[in-house]
Amino acid sequence: MLNRSSEHQSSASSKPFSPARLGIGVQLYLGVLALALALLIVEAAAWFDTEQQARTQYEHEIEDGLDGFQADYERATRELIALGNWLIEQKTFGELIQARDSARLVKYLEPWTTVSIADSIILADKGGRALAQLGDYAPRNFDADIRDLPGMTDALAGKRVTGLAQDRTGRLLGRVVMPVYETDTHALIGGALLGFYLDGNFLQYRFRKLDQEIAVVYDERLYIITLSDRDGKPWGGKSAPALALKAQRENRMSALVAMDTDIGKLFFKFKPIQVSANSPAAMYGVGVSSVAIDALRFNLFRAFGVGILVIALGMGLGAFIFGRTLTTPIRRLNRAAQAMAEGDLAKPIRLARNDELGDLARQMDHTRGQLHHALETATLEHGRYAAVIQSMGAAAIISDHNLTIAAMNPAAEILLHQTQTTLLGQPWHHVFQVNGKAGNGHAPQWTLGETEVSEDQMRVVRGRFPLRANPQINLDVISTEVQVAGKPAGFVHILHDVSTQEQLVRAKDEFIMNAAHEFRGPLASLRASVELLVEDYATMDKQDLGVLLKAMQRAVVKFQGLVENMLDVGNIQVGRFRVRAAPIKVNVLIEDALAQVTPLLQGRAQCVDVKMESGAPGLVMADRARITQVIINLLTNASKYGPERDAIALSANRVDGFIKIAVTDRGPGIVPEEQANLFQRFYRGRRAEEEGIGIGLGLALAREIVQAHGGQIGVVSQIGEGTTFWFMLPRADASELGRN
């Protein structure tokens, strides 16, 4: 099989490429195609040259119209300025403004809106309040604030403004805004706005000889002021063409702009309107119809269209024949290549041709066979390795030589609480949190870990790091380098969760420190009392000796309680903890506990207020020593956290088939989030940690003892009101007490 493939490859590669193998027909078609393209270029050049000449002629006509419009617009603006200057120089005009006589002002100005260029006149006092208004430029509301009219604020500041503006109906207005002064004192008394509309009436009056269409661009809107739509309404307010807007912003003459209207396509040329140096520039334009250009295009089509049509049909027929000759085998090769790219390597590639396409097909088929064999071998090996990794009980992650995650087994998904899909392609070190540092392409643990070299010279890296997603979980990592042909190919990372071990180590260390701290207090007190007793025993009176002995007793009781708690916890852990329950009176248990804890209470000047339920004394099934120890722990905690010189309440009551014993203090209380953890081993509340008191065993041991008796234990606390610890024990019959 290999020999036949080799011979086939040799014969295929021995045929050199030759253009002649493509066929004489193909070469002839390419020549005809080149000639046809040349004819098309000539035809197109003639088309565009003729059209350009026509457009150039039209541009000259439009420029003449632009010059005429500019001259007449400037003349109208000067007339408006002259009218305004004449009005503000009239003494009667100034007196009417100062008197705020709106009625007489309107009557005084009305003739000027009919005999002059002015279509709109608006007057305001020096405070910007409307005095008189003729025309449609703004709402007719006398005494309204009209300082927001364009230019009015400048006029009231002593400035003169000319230019374009829109009235309340959206029509375009050429306007002059100027201040009004008192004729004698020359004090500013108001402002005047005079304007004329750039509409069809203005054009008919001013441009009788101009037969082109006129358009004005202002505030990025297009105002066609000599056109109307099918309903006879002004064809204005449209968005201005982009070329006209660009010319407006750059304040320059534009090229021809084609615009579609209800009366057909028009070609406009725009030019800036600049009445004075301080007036803002707008744009105006003159246009002509496109009928002449359309007629020219029709003539050109009749002259050149037949030749272009014949050439196009010939090129299309030749392209179809030539395309069928080449594209059919190329499509077959493309489908075969696409199937190979998608992983289908089993289907052979066959193309019965003796040209370059046939050689390419045979070479592709040979390559397909080699890839198919290699893929089957690799798939088999990959399946073996994947089965080993997937069946491992230890969490394993595989990364490439760039430390990018390539695969992981189900144990790793469970340990990391993430799926393989979310981690594939991620940098390996992103799984961990190492000193809060982000990686730079290399896993930080490879520099912080402990590196070894195995016997086969492969690198093994060890480290312990917290998870980035959950820093409370610490993983022990062993990373082994994988080499292929002596070169690094990737790494296998084995992960072990060591969070529980570390928590136990921390708990053990904290317990040792807390126990040492708790032992130090009573030991120091006991040592001081003994030293004082040794030195001054002979000279002490009975009262001082009694005080000293009570202090020693308190220290011994506290020391003994700590030791007993530690021993009991140890017995619980090794399974040697036992209770021997027997019927006993509740008051006996309370008296035993008070006898032992009274010395501690006296040190803080505290007392116990005992309240027993009236009637027959309560009997419980209890281990006398163990339950006494529980009561002592609860009273000791109440003494620690309750205020000095205060009473601690201790009560016993019947509750169904149980007797409930409760110890209450008036301390600061316990926050709700801490109450659920109080009975856990080695747990200490926030206050206990801050003050360094307790070792976290008393309440945990109390729970174990009570539950061993078949009872219950709990806590009720309110911040600022105090805390009550309670437990319940099964009741016993009086007959059982007699038998025991």
Secondary structure, 3 states (H helix, E strand, C coil): CHHHHHHHHHHHHCCCCCHHHHCHHHHHHHHHHHHHHHHHHHHHHHHHHHHHHHHHHHHHHHHHHHHHHHHHHHHHHHHHHHHHHHHHHCHHHHHHHHHCCHHHHHHHHCCHHHHCCCCEEEEEECCCEEEEEECCCCCCCCCCECCCCCCHHHHHCCCCEEEEEECCCCCEEEEEEEEEECCCCCCEEEEEEEEEECCHHHHHHHCCCCCCEEEEEECCEEEEEEEECCCCCEEEEEECCHHHHHHHHHCCCCCCEEEEECCEEEEEEEEEECCCCCCCCEEEEEEEECHHHHHHHHHHHHHHHHHHHHHHHHHHHHHHHHHHHHHHHHHHHHHHHHHHHCCCCCCCCCCCCCCHHHHHHHHHHHHHHHHHHHHHHHHHHHHHHHHHHHHCCCEEEEEECCCEEEEECHHHHHHHCCCHHHHCCCEHHHHECECCECCCCCCCHHHHCEEEECCCCCEEEEEEEEECCCCCCEEEEEEEEEEECCEEEEEEEEEEECHHHHHHHHHHHHHHHHHHHHHHHHHHHHHHHHHHHHHHHHHCCHHHHHHHHHHHHHHHHHHHHHHHHHHHHHHHHHCCCCCCCEEEEHHHHHHHHHHHHHHHHHHCCCEEEEEECCCCCCEEEECHHHHHHHHHHHHHHHHHHCCCCCEEEEEEEEECCEEEEEEEECCCCCCHHHHCCCCCCCCCCHHHHHHCCCCCCHHHHHHHHHHHCCCEEEEEEECCCEEEEEEEEEECCHHHHHHC
